[in-house]
């Protein structure tokens, strides 16, 4: 197990040198869900807690990962799966700089977008399923791909036929990073309808900046992405939103604060103030009236560089799912603080590990519990916020996810029995035998 991070209740003010506040360097991507970090700086929550947050904009999750590994950042806005992938050496050599998660940067703010031509065909064939959206939209795709479809030249049916004739999967869908929660959400969504993500569709790794052009050209037929890109596709009349994270798993992991363990060990007086400042920013953002101001700040060129009105709409839960349609109200589209939105549940790490095993990313036996508890640190979160008034912190590190509570509307997930959960999937691409885990680890081990 990695070395335990020791935190201190000493205020960051004690670390001033020459009257200057200590600086914490944080990398981020220009996505709406970087809002907590941005507001912590712009609203002065960092200085109120005795440090200055220096925000450094990057272009991709890969760059964020690599710069964290070489120590260019102290912490970063990260896709939830990245700290786990870094510890396991997935996609790059095993990191020399372990990263842990003491704080989650809210919930939601992602959506699945499909090309207009595909949505039109799905609505023609399965209007009831498409009217429901969410998980039902995956069922609509399943029906499209398994029923005879007239394919006039230029239609989505002809595109599907053309791809099939040359041995390609009938549809291509894109994700921005192979170990992001986006990827595992999309795979779960497809598999729930009986579609094999590795055979029935092609999942393409693509930088978010290229997705709209690829959707327009027909190279891909859809993607899963964070705001503002999902709404941009609708605004530019390239696609329609068919499912949101709030429909798939409203409490599920999305973006997190990744912290370099070495930095935390070298600066124990700064970690608690960092978490407290982010908590204050999250509370501020969860007041809906504040989100108009937040949108104006985020619209600045050095943050998102997009129109304020567009950012404000989705921040306030006004979601336009198709070009020309009136927006719908979804108050759970972005949740920044309420319902323990910032708590780093070890069970979320455990769930992502099960999906990494399910889809063949993890190929050697690992200690699931140890990895989850080293990477996700609710103990540090609790310690940092122990003195905050009216702060309700969960007392457990793990919790089951029930389908009645919105967990993909299917079977529940019990983090005490990840092996039983994995054995329940008919669709998978596992590259190791589950018996390799059960030899030493049983259900009680994960309690």
Buried (B, 14 or more C-beta within 10 A) or exposed (E): EEEEBEBBEBBBBEBEEEEEBBEBBBBBBBBBBBBBBBBBBBBBBBBBBBBBBBBEBBEBBBBBBBBBBEEBBBBBBBBBBBBBBBBBEBBEEEBEBBBBBBBBBBBBBBBBBBBBBBBBBBBEBBEEBBEBBBBBBBBBBBBBBEEEBEBEEEBBBBBBEEBEEEEEBBBBBBBBBBBBBBBBBBBBBBBBBBBBBBEBBBBBEBBBEBBBEBBBEEBBBBBBBBBBBBBBBBBEEBBBBBBBBBBBBBBBBBBBBBBBBBBBBEBBBBBBBBBBBBBBBBBBBBEEEBBBBBBBBBBEEEBBEBEBEBBBBBBBBBBBBBBEEEBBEBEBBBBBBBEBBBBBBBBBBBBBBBBBBBBEBBEEBBBBBEBBBBBBBBBBBBBBBEEBEEEEBEEEBBBEBEEEEBBBBEBEBBBBBBBBBBEEBEBBBBEBEBEEBBEEBEEEBBE
